[in-house]
Amino acid sequence: MIRYIVRRLALLLLTLLITSFIIFSLTNLLPGDIARLVLGRDASPTAIENFNEEFGLDQPPLIQYTQWLAGFVTADWGRSFTAGSPPVRELVLTRLGNTARLAGFTLLIVVPISIALGVFAALKEGSLFDNTVSVLSLSVVGLPEFVTGIVLINLLALGLGWFNAASLVSPGMSFGEWIGVLVLPAITASLVLVGYIARMTRAGMLEELGKPYVRTAMLKGLPWRRVVVSHTLRNALLPTIAVIALSIGWLMGGLVVIENVFNFPGIGSLLVTSVTQKNLPVLQAISVIVVFFYAGANLVADILFGVLNPRIRFE
């Protein structure tokens, strides 16, 4: 098992190295003169030259990449192009912390509800409950996030007044205040994921319930609950784990629409701002962080595969 984990960690590091080079190359291929875009069209040639020299933009691309990579590895992520902004590392990690709270709260809602719905739908295949779960899952998954978010704002925030329309975050917020801020965007993100994960769990359960080992366990007189929980569910959750892992990556880097609808100060909204302002140091740092969470979530899923299914790690 340890060799399996070491192999996967080595592959993760190689993936991050390759993607960091691709990200750096693509961001430096953005059209336009970065210095003139940041300083404005009226900037003097001297100001542009000083800007390029200050941020190392006058160096060859390969030198820029090696300096940026060395700084990133040593926790020196550079300075933002925006005057008065904190260092890139401080700015990105602060926003990342907000997004991590939102992602964690969303997963607390999504994982138990979706797995429970999928399991009970499979156990009651063809029933009214099963058909209802299938129809609602397809309906909810097809709704765009901004539509769901606007409906929730109008209904629960502006209509009933239960929550604030905007997710305003301030230092020193209490646990209860954080819950009030996170509820609406978390519900919006949950509606995107619950239906998909529930359908994946249902499909996995139906496949496992039809296998011979389930019938053998029943013929041996094992209680139905033990057969479902200890045997069937363990194997049925393998594809579900992969979906949840991808969902973690999406939650940590793909909540752009939801964060902008609720004005939530997360990493997704910062990504939009950095693209608009052509703020390359911030854009590069966020992109690498998002790739890290996607790859890291898949690594955790692979390790869980090995734990739940010994054949995977031995092969």
Residue pairs with C-beta under 8 A, 6 or more apart in sequence:
1 306
1 313
4 303
4 306
4 313
5 303
8 299
8 302
8 303
9 299
12 295
12 296
12 299
15 291
15 295
16 288
16 291
16 292
16 295
19 288
19 291
20 69
20 72
20 288
20 291
21 65
23 284
23 287
23 288
23 291
24 64
24 65
24 68
24 69
24 284
25 61
25 65
27 280
27 283
27 284
27 287
28 61
28 64
28 280
30 278
30 280
32 278
33 48
34 57
34 81
34 278
34 280
35 43
35 47
35 48
35 51
35 52
35 57
36 43
36 48
37 278
38 51
38 81
38 277
38 278
38 279
39 47
39 48
39 51
43 51
49 58
51 57
52 58
55 78
55 79
55 81
55 281
56 63
56 64
56 67
57 64
59 67
68 78
68 284
71 77
71 78
72 285
72 288
75 89
76 89
77 87
77 88
77 89
77 92
77 281
77 285
78 87
78 88
78 281
78 285
79 85
79 87
79 88
79 281
80 86
80 87
80 88
80 91
80 279
80 281
80 282
81 277
81 278
81 279
81 280
81 281
81 282
82 277
82 279
85 91
86 94
88 281
88 282
88 285
89 285
91 270
91 282
92 267
92 270
92 282
92 285
92 286
92 289
95 265
95 266
95 267
95 269
95 270
96 252
96 266
96 267
96 289
98 169
98 264
98 265
98 266
98 267
99 251
99 252
99 255
99 259
99 266
99 267
99 268
100 252
101 178
101 182
102 182
102 185
102 186
102 189
102 251
102 255
102 259
102 264
102 266
103 248
103 251
103 252
103 255
105 179
105 182
105 186
106 186
106 189
106 190
106 193
106 251
107 244
107 247
107 248
107 251
109 186
109 187
109 190
109 194
110 189
110 190
110 193
110 194
110 197
110 247
111 197
111 244
113 190
113 194
113 198
114 193
114 194
114 195
114 196
114 197
114 198
114 201
115 197
115 198
115 201
115 237
115 240
117 133
117 137
117 194
117 198
117 201
117 202
118 133
118 197
118 198
118 199
118 200
118 201
118 202
118 204
118 205
118 240
119 201
119 202
119 205
119 228
119 233
119 236
120 129
120 133
121 129
121 130
121 133
121 134
121 198
121 202
122 130
122 201
122 202
122 205
122 206
122 209
122 236
123 205
123 209
123 228
124 130
125 206
130 202
133 198
133 202
134 199
134 202
136 195
137 194
137 195
137 196
137 198
137 199
138 195
139 195
140 191
140 192
140 194
140 195
141 192
141 195
141 196
143 191
143 192
144 257
145 188
145 189
145 192
145 257
145 258
145 261
146 257
146 258
146 261
148 188
148 191
148 192
149 184
149 185
149 188
149 257
149 258
149 261
149 262
150 261
152 184
152 187
152 188
153 165
153 184
153 261
153 262
156 162
156 163
156 184
157 163
157 164
157 165
157 184
158 165
163 180
163 183
163 184
164 180
164 181
165 262
166 262
166 263
167 181
167 182
167 184
167 185
167 262
167 263
167 264
167 265
168 181
168 263
169 181
169 264
169 265
173 181
181 264
184 262
185 255
185 258
185 259
185 261
185 262
185 264
188 258
188 261
188 262
189 251
189 255
189 258
193 247
196 243
197 240
197 243
197 244
197 247
200 239
200 240
200 243
201 236
201 237
201 240
203 239
204 235
204 236
204 237
204 238
204 239
204 240
205 232
205 233
205 236
207 236
208 214
208 232
208 235
208 236
209 232
213 231
214 227
214 231
214 232
217 227
217 231
218 224
218 227
234 308
235 308
235 309
237 308
238 305
238 308
238 309
241 301
241 304
241 305
241 308
242 298
242 301
242 305
244 301
245 297
245 298
245 300
245 301
246 294
246 297
246 298
248 293
248 297
249 290
249 293
249 294
249 297
249 298
252 267
252 289
252 290
252 293
252 294
252 297
253 267
253 268
253 271
253 286
253 289
253 290
253 293
253 294
254 268
254 290
255 264
255 266
255 268
256 268
256 269
256 271
256 272
257 268
258 264
258 268
259 265
259 266
259 268
259 269
260 268
260 269
260 272
263 269
267 286
267 289
267 290
270 282
270 286
271 283
271 286
271 287
271 290
273 279
274 280
274 282
274 283
274 286
275 283
302 312
305 312
305 313
306 312
306 313
